Amino acid sequence: MKPRIGLALGSGGARGWCHIGVMRALAEEGITPDVICGTSMGALVGAAACSGALDKLEAFARNLTQLSVARMVDIDVTSGGLITGDRIVQALQGLGYGERIEALDRPFMAVATDLYAGREVWLQDGPLLPAIRASIGIPGIFAPYHKDGRWLLDGGMSNPIPVSCARALGADVVIAVDPNSKLYSIRRDAPQPQTPGFGLDQVVDTLPAAVQPLLRSYLSDKTRKRQRPPAYLDVLSTSIDVMTDHIRRARLAGEPPHVMVNLTLMDKMTVLDFTKADLAIREGYEAMKAQMPGLQAILS
């Protein structure tokens, strides 16, 4: 009997565009996943595949510009996030997504996180776009989404790579895709961004030579330069990376997939670099191609 193939598409914000490349590589080999589960951007891309809308989504992603992304940003700081996400849902509505999860061409599940219960939520029936919106709710960026009496946030907070969901839907062989793969290291000697000097050195140069040494000793490095703190979005993006990395490691240790597709995108783009779809899709395609011999051996 032919094994049922499950595809577990991980969270990663804009890095999740890589899932499009992964599915293109599978299609080239004649491999069609029987079930698809996705967390955050994995849910958005996986739902497009199950809706027959992957071509339109890919064209949409590749054509994104800073201006078009800005037009989808509906700021409301009273919503529990920076943006409500309503305009993003409106943009997805024009791409051909299915109406309901249970009407898709194969079993599909999106993962979200219950804000107050602190546990993952499996969304496998009901309206599709609200499930996607709940799953992509990056904390600190998107407002929590209220669904079925619960406030839901990004599924990456609880199950970044939903291998368990694919198995729950009956998959015999699970292919997992991690857009955030990276080995963290601490570099205490790494250069830190600093503000430029205040120009006082030039002022001192105009003063009598006798007083210049004293003034220069007073203008120490600490006085002349001040370290610039990281920007808000840099802090948020890196914090999400660290959080999901620890959760991912713990989850995969207990529920390893048959094939693990790791993407090293963290040094090339942030979770908010949505205009870099070309890069992410290409890397996803190449990463899946590299794992194809192992997958073919399992399926043979």
N, C-alpha and C positions, 0 to 999 in steps of 0.2 A: 504494500500500500504506500502511495506517495505521502511523504510527511507533510504536515501542515506547517507552512512557514510563517513565522511571526516577525514583524518589524517593530522594534521599540526605538522610537525617535526621541532623543533627549532634548532637554531645555538648553538655552544658550543665547536667547535674544537674537540679534541679527546674525550671529554665527549659525543659527539654525537654518539659514538658507542652504547650508551644505546638504541638508536632507534631499533637496531637489536633485543634486548631483548623484547622491547615493542611489536614488530610485532610477535615474537615467542609466547608471551602470548596471543595475540589476536587470532592467528591461532589455539592454543590449544582449544579455546572456539568456534571455527568455525566462527569467525568474520573476514571477508575480507573487508577492506576499499574499497569503490567505487572510491574515489579520494584521491590522495596523493599530498601534497604540502610540500616543504622543503626549509629551509634556511641553507646555508653553509653545514655543515655535514649532516643536515637533508635532503638536496637535494641529497647529495651523496648516502645516505642510502636509501632514498625513491625511487630514480631512479633505484637502484639495485632491489628493490622489484617489481617495475613495469616492469623490464626487465627480471624477472625470474632468477636473478643473486644473490639473497640474500645468498644462501648457499655458493657460491664461495667467496663473499665478507666477510662473517663471518669467513671462513677458513683463508682468507688473513689477516684479522684483528687480529685474535687470534695468528697467527704465526709471527707477526711483532716483530722484535728485534731492539735494538739500531743500530746495523750494517745495517740491511735492510732499516731502516728509513733513516740512513745517506746516503745510496746509492741513495735515491730518492731526495736528496737535491742538486739542481743545482744552486749554488750561482752565482748571478749577481747583484751586488749592484748598477749598473747603470740602472736597470730595473724598479725602483720605489718601490722595495721591496728587501728583502734579497735573495729570490729565485724566479725563473721564474715559477716553477710548471709544466714544460713540462714533467719531468720524472714521476711525479705522474699521469698525464694523460696517459702516456704510460703504467703504471702499471694497470690502470683501464681498458685499452683497452683489456687486456687479461682475464678479468673477466666475459665477456659476456653481457656487457651493450648494450642496443638497439642503433640503428643508429640515429633515429629521435624521437623527443618527441611525435609527433602525431601518431607514429606507435606503441607506447607502449600499454600494455594490458588494461590500464585504463587512465583516465585523470590525467595528472601530471603537476606540475608547480614548477619551481625553482625561488628563489628570489635573486636578486643581487641589488647593489646600484650604481647609476650613480655618479661617482666621482665629476663631475663638476656641474651637475644639483641638486645634493643633494637630490635625491628622489629614491624611490624603483623602480625596474624594474622587471616586471613579464615575465618570459621566459617560454612560453607554446607551442612553436613550433620551428622547425628547429633542427639542430644537437644537440644530447643530451650531449655528453661529453664537448663541449665548454660551454654549459649552466651550467654544474656542476662546471667547472673550474672557471667561472665567479662568481658563488655563494660562492665558498669557499675561495675567495681572502682575507684572514685575513690581514687587513692593518698593514704595518710594517714587515710582514713576506712574503706574496706573492706579486708579481708584479701585478699591475692592469691589467685587461684583456680587450683587445680591441675587441669589438663585435658590429656590426651594427652601426659603427660610434661613439660609446661611449666607454669611459674608465670605466670599471665596477670593483667594489670591493665587499667585503663580504656583503651578504644580511642582516646580523645581525646588520649592522649600521643603517638600516631603518625599518626592520620588522623582529625582532628576532624569533617570533613564528607566522607563516603565517596563522592565523585563517581567516583573511579576504580573503585570496586566496582560501581557501577551500570552503568558502561560495560562492565565485564568480564562482567556478566550479560546483555549484549545490548541495553542501552537506547540508543535513537537520540536521544531528547530527555531531558535530565536536569534535574530540578527539585531544587535544593539549598536546604536550610533551615539557617540559622545562628542558634541561640538566643542567641549571645554577641556579636552585632555591636555594636561600639562603637569610636569613635576615642579613643585614649588621649591624654591631655595631662598635662603636669606643672605643678602649681600649687604653687609654693614658698610662696605666701602662704596656702595653705589652712589653716584652723584645725585644730589638733591637740587631741585629747581630753586633758584634764588632770584630775588629782585636785583636789578642793577644797582651799582653804587649811587650815592646821592650827589656825586660830583664835587664833594668837599676836597678831594685830593687836588683838583685843579685850583680850588680857592687857596689852599695852603701854598701851592707853588708860587703864588703872587705875593706872599708875605715875606718879611725879612728872613734871611737864611738862619739867623740865630734862633728863631723861635720854631722853625719848621720841625726839628726832631721831636720836641716836646709835643707839638700838636699831632704829629704822626703817631706817636705812641698812644695818644689819647684816642685817636681814630682807629681802634683795633678792628679786626675783621668782623667781630660781633657788632660793632657800632656801624661800620660802613655798609655791611650787608645784612639783610634779614631774609631768612628762609621763607619762601612763599608756600603756604599750605596748599595741599592738593585741592583741585576744584571739586565742587559738590558731586558732579556726575562721575568724576574719576573715583571718588571715594565710594560712591554707591555701586558702580560697576565692579570695582575690585572686591568690595565686600560681598557682593553676590557670588562672584567667582570663588572666593574662599569658602563661603558657606556651602555652596552646591558641591564643591570638590570634596569636602569632608562627608557630606551626606551620600554622595555618589559612591565613594570608596566603601562606606559601611554597607550600603545596599547591595552593591555588586559582589561583595565578599560572601554574602549569604545567598544570593540568587544570580550566579554568573550566567551569561548567555553562551550560546554555542560559538558565535562569531562576534568579536568585538571590533568595531570600526572606530578608531580614535582619530580625531582631528586636532592638529596643533595650530589652532587659530588664535589662541589667546594673546600671542605676541604680535598679531597682524591686524586685529580688529577688536573693538569692544562690543559689548552686548547691544550698544546703541548705534553701531555703524551700519545702518540699514541700506546705505547706498553702495556697499561693497558686496553686493550679491554675486557679481561675476567671480570675484575671488573665492567666496565661500562655496559656490556651486562647483567650480573647477576642483577645488580641494576635496570636496565630498566625493566627486566622481573618481578622482585618482585614489583616494583612500579605500573606497569600496572595491575598485579594480585590484588593488594590492591584496585584498582579503579573499578574492574570488577563488583561487586555487583551494584554499582551506574549506570554503563553503561548498564548492563542487565535490570535494572529497566526502563531506558529510552527507550530501544529498545523493551521492551515487550508490 
